[in-house]
Amino acid sequence: MVTKALQESGLEFRKTPARITDDPTNSIWVGNAVPLSDVKFVALTLLRAGVQLRAVRRFHDSSGPKAHLIEIGADRDMDNAPVLTVEQIQNMSELQS
């Protein structure tokens, strides 16, 4: 579902093996140099594909090698967080760490 949505969006991406394999995708992590408009585009693309996003936030070390990356995956700590809505994503003005 995630791979197909990203392919159809025209985004360049690289699929790597998941560290958590038994939980559904629920989170996005972002580097400091990624424009907020790109983050919103990816998040909205995933929502349209049926992904229940629960968190969009910066990497703990969001500079250096991760500065230009967006990572999509699962975070077990977010399993019970509320699902983000289209409106919440569209209205994002900054990302939490």
C-alpha positions, 0 to 999 in steps of 0.5 A, spaced: 500 500 500 505 504 501 510 503 496 504 503 491 502 510 493 509 513 493 510 510 486 504 513 483 505 520 486 512 520 482 516 521 488 523 518 488 524 513 494 528 507 496 525 501 500 529 498 505 527 492 510 523 494 516 525 493 523 518 492 526 515 488 521 508 486 525 506 493 526 502 497 520 505 504 518 503 509 522 509 514 522 513 519 518 520 522 521 523 528 517 530 531 516 531 539 518 532 540 510 526 537 508 521 543 506 514 542 510 510 542 503 514 536 501 512 533 508 505 534 507 505 532 500 508 525 503 503 525 509 497 526 504 499 521 499 499 516 505 492 518 508 489 517 501 492 510 500 489 508 507 495 509 511 493 511 518 498 516 520 499 517 528 505 522 528 509 526 523 516 529 527 523 530 526 528 525 527 532 525 533 538 527 529 535 531 524 541 534 521 547 531 518 546 524 513 538 525 515 537 532 513 534 531 507 530 524 508 523 522 510 522 516 513 516 512 513 515 506 518 511 504 524 512 506 531 509 502 537 509 508 542 504 511 537 499 505 536 494 508 541 495 515 539 489 518 535 490 518 527 491 524 524 486 528 519 487 531 512 485 538 516 491 537 521 496 535 516 494 541 511 494 546 517 501 543 520 506 549 521 512 546 524 514 539 526 515 536 533 522 533 535 
